[in-house]
Each structure stands twice: as C-alpha cells, then as structure tokens.
C-alpha cells in the first residue's frame, strides 16, 4: 500500500533528497537541473515543502519513496 499526502515542513529533507535523485536519474524529465537545485539553501526547500500542490509518497518498506506536484487551473469555457 502506498500513502500519499501533502508535504509539511518536516518533509523538506526527504523532498530535497528525492528531488535531487530524480534530477540525476532522469534529467530530461525536468525543467531544472541537478546543479541548480543542489545549490538551493534550506530556506528554498522549506518553501517548497509547504507550498500548495507538493505531495510525498511513502511505502511501508521504503519511506519516503517518491514525490509529486499538482496544480489546478480553471478552464475557460468558450461562449
């Protein structure tokens, strides 16, 4: 079973570790680079951990296991 929940301030180190690993593993999947984000200070990771739309996934045997970001945009209806 996988548990997915919104990130909190206490998740910032896990968020950093997973994100940096993902940037190294699949650099073409991101609009950023490992070098850029590895240089971020703790304040930036704190901000990212508490922003709306950041999620972290946990597996019973591997905690934490992944992350995700979601956004919501209102779709304009054509008249």
C-alpha positions in Angstrom: 0.0 0.0 0.0 1.2 3.5 -0.8 0.4 6.5 1.3 0.4 9.9 -0.5 -0.1 13.1 1.4 0.7 16.8 1.2 4.2 17.7 2.3 4.8 19.5 5.5 7.8 21.5 6.8 9.2 18.3 8.4 9.4 16.7 5.0 11.9 19.2 3.5 14.9 16.9 3.7 13.1 13.9 2.2 11.8 16.2 -0.6 15.3 17.5 -1.3 16.8 14.0 -1.4 14.1 12.6 -3.7 14.1 15.6 -6.0 17.9 15.7 -6.4 18.0 11.9 -7.0 15.2 12.3 -9.7 17.1 15.1 -11.4 20.2 12.9 -11.6 18.3 9.8 -12.7 16.1 11.5 -15.4 17.4 15.0 -16.1 15.4 15.3 -19.4 12.1 14.9 -17.4 12.5 18.2 -15.6 12.7 21.9 -16.4 15.5 22.4 -14.0 19.0 20.8 -13.4 20.6 19.0 -10.6 23.4 21.6 -10.3 20.8 24.4 -9.9 18.7 22.7 -7.3 21.6 21.2 -5.4 22.7 24.8 -4.7 19.4 25.7 -3.0 19.6 26.5 0.6 17.4 25.1 3.4 15.1 28.1 3.1 14.1 27.2 -0.5 13.5 23.6 0.4 11.3 24.7 3.4 9.3 26.9 1.0 8.8 24.1 -1.4 7.8 21.7 1.3 4.9 23.9 2.5 3.7 25.2 -0.9 0.3 24.0 -2.1 0.4 21.1 -4.5 3.5 19.3 -3.2 3.0 15.7 -2.3 5.2 12.9 -0.9 4.6 9.1 -1.2 5.5 6.5 1.4 5.8 2.8 1.1 5.8 0.6 4.2 9.2 -0.8 3.5 10.7 2.3 1.9 9.9 5.6 3.5 9.7 8.1 1.7 9.5 6.7 -1.8 8.5 9.5 -4.2 7.1 12.9 -4.7 4.7 14.8 -6.9 3.4 18.3 -7.6 0.0 19.1 -8.8 -1.7 22.3 -9.9 -5.2 23.3 -10.7 -6.1 25.7 -13.4 -9.6 26.9 -14.1 -10.5 26.1 -17.7 -12.2 28.9 -19.7 -15.4 27.9 -21.2 -16.0 29.1 -24.7 -19.2 31.0 -25.3 
